[in-house]
Amino acid sequence: MAGEAILIVEDNERNRKLLRDVLAYGGYRTLEAERAEHGLEIARRERPALVLMDIQLPGMDGLTALRQLRADPATRPIPVVAVTASAMPQQREEILAAGFDAYLPKPISIQVLAETVRRLLGERRRPPETP
Ligand code: MN
């Protein structure tokens, strides 16, 4: 099975690489954008199975990008996971209230990432091993 596509929207290169490596190891195909504006273009064109969305981005932020994805019928059904260093409980509530399907705190836990992706994609196959 050719892996499902997951879009990574993240301006930090190291985090992008970590996400890419873990997802590739799990058999997923990755698409990447450093900015929300480009991420929205890719989402509309490629219809990924899932989006991992950094909140703090140059230009448009992740919350605004989520609203745009939800406003477009073509991208509305795509699950979107917030990826953010905002570990403050209040901000976490705000993120989930904004309509994200899940919240992945930074520093990123490889195991939590793999579990979150698997849960949202509703897969039953064996989870990827920790690299
Ligand atoms: Mn960022």
Backbone and ligand atoms as CSV (ligand in chain L), in Angstrom:
chain,resi,resn,atom,element,x,y,z
A,1,MET,N,N,0.849,-1.200,0.000
A,1,MET,CA,C,0.000,0.000,0.000
A,1,MET,C,C,0.877,1.239,0.000
A,2,ALA,N,N,0.657,2.115,-0.952
A,2,ALA,CA,C,1.383,3.392,-0.979
A,2,ALA,C,C,0.863,4.220,0.176
A,3,GLY,N,N,1.774,4.737,0.989
A,3,GLY,CA,C,1.369,5.429,2.203
A,3,GLY,C,C,0.456,6.613,1.934
A,4,GLU,N,N,-0.409,6.871,2.899
A,4,GLU,CA,C,-1.265,8.048,2.810
A,4,GLU,C,C,-0.406,9.295,2.973
A,5,ALA,N,N,-0.869,10.389,2.376
A,5,ALA,CA,C,-0.093,11.629,2.421
A,5,ALA,C,C,-0.433,12.421,3.679
A,6,ILE,N,N,0.589,12.893,4.351
A,6,ILE,CA,C,0.424,13.756,5.515
A,6,ILE,C,C,1.172,15.060,5.247
A,7,LEU,N,N,0.463,16.160,5.422
A,7,LEU,CA,C,1.048,17.479,5.183
A,7,LEU,C,C,1.606,18.043,6.484
A,8,ILE,N,N,2.871,18.429,6.458
A,8,ILE,CA,C,3.547,19.052,7.595
A,8,ILE,C,C,3.665,20.542,7.309
A,9,VAL,N,N,3.061,21.372,8.164
A,9,VAL,CA,C,3.227,22.820,8.031
A,9,VAL,C,C,4.004,23.284,9.253
A,10,GLU,N,N,5.250,23.588,9.056
A,10,GLU,CA,C,6.167,23.871,10.177
A,10,GLU,C,C,7.339,24.680,9.642
A,11,ASP,N,N,7.626,25.803,10.304
A,11,ASP,CA,C,8.716,26.653,9.801
A,11,ASP,C,C,10.080,26.240,10.339
A,12,ASN,N,N,10.097,25.454,11.414
A,12,ASN,CA,C,11.379,25.058,11.998
A,12,ASN,C,C,11.897,23.799,11.309
A,13,GLU,N,N,13.073,23.927,10.723
A,13,GLU,CA,C,13.594,22.844,9.897
A,13,GLU,C,C,13.848,21.561,10.695
A,14,ARG,N,N,14.339,21.722,11.926
A,14,ARG,CA,C,14.622,20.534,12.728
A,14,ARG,C,C,13.349,19.777,13.078
A,15,ASN,N,N,12.302,20.528,13.440
A,15,ASN,CA,C,11.027,19.870,13.744
A,15,ASN,C,C,10.446,19.218,12.501
A,16,ARG,N,N,10.589,19.921,11.363
A,16,ARG,CA,C,10.077,19.360,10.116
A,16,ARG,C,C,10.768,18.040,9.805
A,17,LYS,N,N,12.065,18.013,10.014
A,17,LYS,CA,C,12.829,16.787,9.732
A,17,LYS,C,C,12.399,15.649,10.662
A,18,LEU,N,N,12.204,15.981,11.940
A,18,LEU,CA,C,11.772,14.960,12.892
A,18,LEU,C,C,10.420,14.376,12.473
A,19,LEU,N,N,9.472,15.269,12.155
A,19,LEU,CA,C,8.137,14.813,11.741
A,19,LEU,C,C,8.237,13.968,10.471
A,20,ARG,N,N,9.013,14.466,9.513
A,20,ARG,CA,C,9.181,13.757,8.239
A,20,ARG,C,C,9.766,12.366,8.471
A,21,ASP,N,N,10.808,12.284,9.276
A,21,ASP,CA,C,11.481,11.009,9.494
A,21,ASP,C,C,10.564,9.997,10.183
A,22,VAL,N,N,9.838,10.457,11.205
A,22,VAL,CA,C,8.955,9.544,11.932
A,22,VAL,C,C,7.825,9.059,11.017
A,23,LEU,N,N,7.249,9.979,10.246
A,23,LEU,CA,C,6.142,9.603,9.371
A,23,LEU,C,C,6.611,8.687,8.242
A,24,ALA,N,N,7.785,8.992,7.689
A,24,ALA,CA,C,8.322,8.142,6.613
A,24,ALA,C,C,8.579,6.739,7.152
A,25,TYR,N,N,9.099,6.681,8.357
A,25,TYR,CA,C,9.364,5.378,8.986
A,25,TYR,C,C,8.065,4.599,9.166
A,26,GLY,N,N,6.979,5.326,9.436
A,26,GLY,CA,C,5.678,4.690,9.608
A,26,GLY,C,C,4.997,4.355,8.284
A,27,GLY,N,N,5.654,4.670,7.167
A,27,GLY,CA,C,5.112,4.304,5.862
A,27,GLY,C,C,4.235,5.362,5.225
A,28,TYR,N,N,4.258,6.563,5.777
A,28,TYR,CA,C,3.445,7.641,5.215
A,28,TYR,C,C,4.262,8.445,4.216
A,29,ARG,N,N,3.550,9.074,3.291
A,29,ARG,CA,C,4.163,9.995,2.346
A,29,ARG,C,C,4.015,11.387,2.948
A,30,THR,N,N,5.049,12.188,2.909
A,30,THR,CA,C,4.952,13.512,3.513
A,30,THR,C,C,5.003,14.618,2.470
A,31,LEU,N,N,4.231,15.659,2.755
A,31,LEU,CA,C,4.245,16.902,1.988
A,31,LEU,C,C,4.640,17.972,2.995
A,32,GLU,N,N,5.345,18.989,2.554
A,32,GLU,CA,C,5.846,19.959,3.517
A,32,GLU,C,C,5.685,21.391,3.058
A,33,ALA,N,N,5.385,22.248,4.034
A,33,ALA,CA,C,5.339,23.680,3.788
A,33,ALA,C,C,5.934,24.378,5.000
A,34,GLU,N,N,6.666,25.454,4.741
A,34,GLU,CA,C,7.250,26.245,5.833
A,34,GLU,C,C,6.314,27.348,6.277
A,35,ARG,N,N,5.347,27.661,5.432
A,35,ARG,CA,C,4.425,28.752,5.738
A,35,ARG,C,C,2.988,28.280,5.523
A,36,ALA,N,N,2.079,28.856,6.302
A,36,ALA,CA,C,0.674,28.455,6.228
A,36,ALA,C,C,0.086,28.691,4.833
A,37,GLU,N,N,0.457,29.815,4.235
A,37,GLU,CA,C,-0.106,30.150,2.923
A,37,GLU,C,C,0.199,29.038,1.909
A,38,HIS,N,N,1.435,28.562,1.921
A,38,HIS,CA,C,1.839,27.482,1.016
A,38,HIS,C,C,1.170,26.165,1.423
A,39,GLY,N,N,1.046,25.954,2.725
A,39,GLY,CA,C,0.381,24.755,3.211
A,39,GLY,C,C,-1.061,24.657,2.732
A,40,LEU,N,N,-1.753,25.796,2.737
A,40,LEU,CA,C,-3.144,25.805,2.281
A,40,LEU,C,C,-3.228,25.426,0.806
A,41,GLU,N,N,-2.299,25.938,0.015
A,41,GLU,CA,C,-2.259,25.595,-1.416
A,41,GLU,C,C,-2.080,24.097,-1.602
A,42,ILE,N,N,-1.131,23.539,-0.861
A,42,ILE,CA,C,-0.857,22.104,-0.988
A,42,ILE,C,C,-2.067,21.291,-0.537
A,43,ALA,N,N,-2.704,21.719,0.569
A,43,ALA,CA,C,-3.863,20.989,1.090
A,43,ALA,C,C,-4.993,20.955,0.054
A,44,ARG,N,N,-5.222,22.089,-0.592
A,44,ARG,CA,C,-6.302,22.151,-1.585
A,44,ARG,C,C,-5.987,21.293,-2.795
A,45,ARG,N,N,-4.717,21.276,-3.175
A,45,ARG,CA,C,-4.315,20.557,-4.382
A,45,ARG,C,C,-4.188,19.063,-4.135
A,46,GLU,N,N,-3.604,18.683,-2.989
A,46,GLU,CA,C,-3.253,17.278,-2.766
A,46,GLU,C,C,-4.241,16.521,-1.887
A,47,ARG,N,N,-5.098,17.261,-1.164
A,47,ARG,CA,C,-6.040,16.619,-0.235
A,47,ARG,C,C,-5.366,15.545,0.626
A,48,PRO,N,N,-4.417,15.951,1.460
A,48,PRO,CA,C,-3.736,14.958,2.312
A,48,PRO,C,C,-4.715,14.301,3.282
A,49,ALA,N,N,-4.329,13.150,3.809
A,49,ALA,CA,C,-5.176,12.426,4.756
A,49,ALA,C,C,-5.177,13.106,6.111
A,50,LEU,N,N,-4.136,13.902,6.381
A,50,LEU,CA,C,-3.955,14.523,7.695
A,50,LEU,C,C,-3.029,15.724,7.538
A,51,VAL,N,N,-3.239,16.728,8.392
A,51,VAL,CA,C,-2.330,17.879,8.413
A,51,VAL,C,C,-1.764,18.025,9.824
A,52,LEU,N,N,-0.449,18.190,9.917
A,52,LEU,CA,C,0.211,18.557,11.173
A,52,LEU,C,C,0.541,20.042,11.053
A,53,MET,N,N,-0.069,20.849,11.915
A,53,MET,CA,C,-0.002,22.305,11.767
A,53,MET,C,C,0.686,22.962,12.955
A,54,ASP,N,N,1.844,23.553,12.705
A,54,ASP,CA,C,2.500,24.385,13.715
A,54,ASP,C,C,1.587,25.598,13.953
A,55,ILE,N,N,1.579,26.100,15.175
A,55,ILE,CA,C,0.736,27.269,15.469
A,55,ILE,C,C,1.481,28.564,15.182
A,56,GLN,N,N,2.720,28.625,15.665
A,56,GLN,CA,C,3.516,29.842,15.448
A,56,GLN,C,C,4.287,29.745,14.144
A,57,LEU,N,N,3.834,30.508,13.169
A,57,LEU,CA,C,4.422,30.500,11.829
A,57,LEU,C,C,4.630,31.947,11.392
A,58,PRO,N,N,5.605,32.169,10.507
A,58,PRO,CA,C,5.751,33.518,9.959
A,58,PRO,C,C,4.538,33.813,9.069
A,59,GLY,N,N,4.074,35.038,9.051
A,59,GLY,CA,C,2.881,35.344,8.253
A,59,GLY,C,C,1.650,34.783,8.941
A,60,MET,N,N,0.815,34.103,8.182
A,60,MET,CA,C,-0.414,33.539,8.741
A,60,MET,C,C,-0.088,32.493,9.812
A,61,ASP,N,N,-0.790,32.546,10.949
A,61,ASP,CA,C,-0.525,31.548,11.986
A,61,ASP,C,C,-1.395,30.298,11.787
A,62,GLY,N,N,-1.102,29.287,12.597
A,62,GLY,CA,C,-1.782,28.005,12.427
A,62,GLY,C,C,-3.269,28.038,12.726
A,63,LEU,N,N,-3.678,28.913,13.643
A,63,LEU,CA,C,-5.110,29.021,13.965
A,63,LEU,C,C,-5.889,29.588,12.780
A,64,THR,N,N,-5.327,30.597,12.150
A,64,THR,CA,C,-5.968,31.186,10.974
A,64,THR,C,C,-6.002,30.171,9.827
A,65,ALA,N,N,-4.909,29.450,9.674
A,65,ALA,CA,C,-4.849,28.443,8.612
A,65,ALA,C,C,-5.903,27.358,8.837
A,66,LEU,N,N,-6.098,26.960,10.109
A,66,LEU,CA,C,-7.130,25.965,10.408
A,66,LEU,C,C,-8.509,26.487,9.987
A,67,ARG,N,N,-8.781,27.756,10.314
A,67,ARG,CA,C,-10.084,28.325,9.948
A,67,ARG,C,C,-10.278,28.295,8.438
A,68,GLN,N,N,-9.209,28.552,7.697
A,68,GLN,CA,C,-9.320,28.546,6.233
A,68,GLN,C,C,-9.547,27.130,5.699
A,69,LEU,N,N,-8.895,26.161,6.320
A,69,LEU,CA,C,-9.110,24.771,5.901
A,69,LEU,C,C,-10.558,24.358,6.168
A,70,ARG,N,N,-11.095,24.804,7.303
A,70,ARG,CA,C,-12.472,24.440,7.664
A,70,ARG,C,C,-13.502,25.199,6.833
A,71,ALA,N,N,-13.119,26.346,6.311
A,71,ALA,CA,C,-14.053,27.161,5.526
A,71,ALA,C,C,-14.212,26.630,4.099
A,72,ASP,N,N,-13.290,25.791,3.671
A,72,ASP,CA,C,-13.304,25.280,2.302
A,72,ASP,C,C,-13.839,23.843,2.323
A,73,PRO,N,N,-14.942,23.595,1.631
A,73,PRO,CA,C,-15.523,22.244,1.644
A,73,PRO,C,C,-14.539,21.163,1.188
A,74,ALA,N,N,-13.572,21.544,0.353
A,74,ALA,CA,C,-12.607,20.566,-0.161
A,74,ALA,C,C,-11.652,20.092,0.926
A,75,THR,N,N,-11.361,20.957,1.884
A,75,THR,CA,C,-10.379,20.599,2.909
A,75,THR,C,C,-11.003,20.437,4.296
A,76,ARG,N,N,-12.290,20.762,4.417
A,76,ARG,CA,C,-12.958,20.721,5.731
A,76,ARG,C,C,-12.827,19.370,6.442
A,77,PRO,N,N,-12.969,18.232,5.718
A,77,PRO,CA,C,-12.952,16.947,6.445
A,77,PRO,C,C,-11.565,16.482,6.884
A,78,ILE,N,N,-10.526,17.141,6.444
A,78,ILE,CA,C,-9.172,16.662,6.754
A,78,ILE,C,C,-8.863,16.904,8.235
A,79,PRO,N,N,-8.483,15.860,8.963
A,79,PRO,CA,C,-8.100,16.079,10.372
A,79,PRO,C,C,-6.843,16.943,10.452
A,80,VAL,N,N,-6.844,17.868,11.417
A,80,VAL,CA,C,-5.703,18.772,11.585
A,80,VAL,C,C,-5.214,18.691,13.035
A,81,VAL,N,N,-3.929,18.417,13.184
A,81,VAL,CA,C,-3.310,18.317,14.503
A,81,VAL,C,C,-2.472,19.567,14.753
A,82,ALA,N,N,-2.720,20.235,15.863
A,82,ALA,CA,C,-1.908,21.388,16.245
A,82,ALA,C,C,-0.595,20.886,16.831
A,83,VAL,N,N,0.500,21.462,16.371
A,83,VAL,CA,C,1.815,21.128,16.912
A,83,VAL,C,C,2.389,22.416,17.473
A,84,THR,N,N,2.549,22.458,18.796
A,84,THR,CA,C,2.969,23.721,19.386
A,84,THR,C,C,3.665,23.555,20.715
A,85,ALA,N,N,4.541,24.489,20.983
A,85,ALA,CA,C,5.268,24.494,22.249
A,85,ALA,C,C,4.415,25.051,23.379
A,86,SER,N,N,3.241,25.550,23.054
A,86,SER,CA,C,2.376,26.143,24.079
A,86,SER,C,C,1.851,25.062,25.003
A,87,ALA,N,N,2.571,24.849,26.072
A,87,ALA,CA,C,2.178,23.782,26.997
A,87,ALA,C,C,1.242,24.300,28.076
A,88,MET,N,N,0.966,25.604,28.060
A,88,MET,CA,C,0.068,26.172,29.054
A,88,MET,C,C,-1.325,25.576,28.876
A,89,PRO,N,N,-1.902,25.053,29.981
A,89,PRO,CA,C,-3.213,24.415,29.870
A,89,PRO,C,C,-4.256,25.313,29.194
A,90,GLN,N,N,-4.208,26.598,29.498
A,90,GLN,CA,C,-5.216,27.501,28.942
A,90,GLN,C,C,-5.108,27.578,27.421
A,91,GLN,N,N,-3.857,27.634,26.946
A,91,GLN,CA,C,-3.669,27.714,25.508
A,91,GLN,C,C,-4.049,26.401,24.830
A,92,ARG,N,N,-3.795,25.303,25.531
A,92,ARG,CA,C,-4.175,24.004,25.004
A,92,ARG,C,C,-5.702,23.938,24.799
A,93,GLU,N,N,-6.439,24.440,25.797
A,93,GLU,CA,C,-7.902,24.480,25.688
A,93,GLU,C,C,-8.331,25.324,24.501
A,94,GLU,N,N,-7.637,26.467,24.346
A,94,GLU,CA,C,-7.959,27.383,23.258
A,94,GLU,C,C,-7.754,26.709,21.900
A,95,ILE,N,N,-6.670,25.937,21.820
A,95,ILE,CA,C,-6.346,25.252,20.566
A,95,ILE,C,C,-7.404,24.203,20.237
A,96,LEU,N,N,-7.788,23.417,21.234
A,96,LEU,CA,C,-8.799,22.387,20.978
A,96,LEU,C,C,-10.159,23.031,20.691
A,97,ALA,N,N,-10.443,24.145,21.394
A,97,ALA,CA,C,-11.712,24.842,21.154
A,97,ALA,C,C,-11.760,25.420,19.749
A,98,ALA,N,N,-10.600,25.734,19.189
A,98,ALA,CA,C,-10.551,26.301,17.832
A,98,ALA,C,C,-10.949,25.263,16.785
A,99,GLY,N,N,-10.944,23.990,17.170
A,99,GLY,CA,C,-11.410,22.969,16.239
A,99,GLY,C,C,-10.335,22.016,15.742
A,100,PHE,N,N,-9.156,22.097,16.323
A,100,PHE,CA,C,-8.138,21.108,15.954
A,100,PHE,C,C,-8.597,19.736,16.442
A,101,ASP,N,N,-8.215,18.699,15.718
A,101,ASP,CA,C,-8.630,17.347,16.078
A,101,ASP,C,C,-7.778,16.772,17.205
A,102,ALA,N,N,-6.579,17.296,17.331
A,102,ALA,CA,C,-5.684,16.831,18.391
A,102,ALA,C,C,-4.609,17.877,18.599
A,103,TYR,N,N,-3.856,17.664,19.656
A,103,TYR,CA,C,-2.837,18.607,20.065
A,103,TYR,C,C,-1.571,17.837,20.357
A,104,LEU,N,N,-0.483,18.225,19.704
A,104,LEU,CA,C,0.793,17.553,19.896
A,104,LEU,C,C,1.788,18.557,20.459
A,105,PRO,N,N,2.157,18.406,21.744
A,105,PRO,CA,C,3.074,19.386,22.332
A,105,PRO,C,C,4.513,19.190,21.871
A,106,LYS,N,N,5.225,20.308,21.778
A,106,LYS,CA,C,6.674,20.260,21.565
A,106,LYS,C,C,7.344,20.354,22.927
A,107,PRO,N,N,8.469,19.703,23.167
A,107,PRO,CA,C,9.183,18.865,22.203
A,107,PRO,C,C,8.363,17.629,21.817
A,108,ILE,N,N,8.437,17.269,20.552
A,108,ILE,CA,C,7.598,16.214,20.014
A,108,ILE,C,C,8.030,14.845,20.524
A,109,SER,N,N,7.080,14.111,21.073
A,109,SER,CA,C,7.323,12.729,21.462
A,109,SER,C,C,7.010,11.848,20.259
A,110,ILE,N,N,7.994,11.074,19.853
A,110,ILE,CA,C,7.820,10.212,18.684
A,110,ILE,C,C,6.660,9.248,18.891
A,111,GLN,N,N,6.555,8.727,20.104
A,111,GLN,CA,C,5.495,7.764,20.381
A,111,GLN,C,C,4.111,8.413,20.343
A,112,VAL,N,N,3.999,9.609,20.942
A,112,VAL,CA,C,2.712,10.308,20.938
A,112,VAL,C,C,2.337,10.705,19.507
A,113,LEU,N,N,3.323,11.140,18.750
A,113,LEU,CA,C,3.075,11.486,17.343
A,113,LEU,C,C,2.522,10.281,16.585
A,114,ALA,N,N,3.214,9.144,16.706
A,114,ALA,CA,C,2.790,7.941,15.976
A,114,ALA,C,C,1.382,7.519,16.406
A,115,GLU,N,N,1.094,7.590,17.703
A,115,GLU,CA,C,-0.223,7.181,18.206
A,115,GLU,C,C,-1.321,8.125,17.724
A,116,THR,N,N,-1.020,9.418,17.735
A,116,THR,CA,C,-2.016,10.412,17.323
A,116,THR,C,C,-2.371,10.241,15.844
A,117,VAL,N,N,-1.339,10.069,15.029
A,117,VAL,CA,C,-1.559,9.898,13.589
A,117,VAL,C,C,-2.377,8.630,13.332
A,118,ARG,N,N,-1.981,7.567,13.994
A,118,ARG,CA,C,-2.664,6.284,13.783
A,118,ARG,C,C,-4.132,6.368,14.213
A,119,ARG,N,N,-4.355,7.016,15.337
A,119,ARG,CA,C,-5.728,7.141,15.844
A,119,ARG,C,C,-6.580,7.954,14.873
A,120,LEU,N,N,-6.047,9.078,14.407
A,120,LEU,CA,C,-6.840,9.953,13.544
A,120,LEU,C,C,-7.090,9.335,12.173
A,121,LEU,N,N,-6.182,8.521,11.718
A,121,LEU,CA,C,-6.376,7.889,10.418
A,121,LEU,C,C,-7.151,6.588,10.558
A,122,GLY,N,N,-7.449,6.232,11.797
A,122,GLY,CA,C,-8.284,5.054,12.024
A,122,GLY,C,C,-7.663,3.768,11.551
A,123,GLU,N,N,-6.356,3.707,11.653
A,123,GLU,CA,C,-5.693,2.521,11.145
A,123,GLU,C,C,-5.642,1.434,12.198
A,124,ARG,N,N,-5.612,0.214,11.716
A,124,ARG,CA,C,-5.541,-0.917,12.626
A,124,ARG,C,C,-4.196,-1.609,12.558
A,125,ARG,N,N,-3.339,-1.133,11.642
A,125,ARG,CA,C,-2.076,-1.861,11.493
A,125,ARG,C,C,-1.120,-1.535,12.626
A,126,ARG,N,N,-0.104,-2.314,12.693
A,126,ARG,CA,C,0.884,-2.228,13.754
A,126,ARG,C,C,1.536,-0.829,13.754
A,127,PRO,N,N,1.687,-0.272,14.948
A,127,PRO,CA,C,2.289,1.065,15.014
A,127,PRO,C,C,3.748,1.025,14.598
A,128,PRO,N,N,4.240,2.145,14.058
A,128,PRO,CA,C,5.661,2.195,13.725
A,128,PRO,C,C,6.501,2.078,14.995
A,129,GLU,N,N,7.618,1.411,14.870
A,129,GLU,CA,C,8.539,1.311,15.996
A,129,GLU,C,C,9.202,2.663,16.207
A,130,THR,N,N,9.652,2.849,17.423
A,130,THR,CA,C,10.443,4.054,17.679
A,130,THR,C,C,11.793,3.905,16.987
A,131,PRO,N,N,12.170,4.851,16.115
A,131,PRO,CA,C,13.442,4.706,15.405
A,131,PRO,C,C,14.619,4.768,16.381
L,1,MN,MN,MN,6.938,27.714,14.327
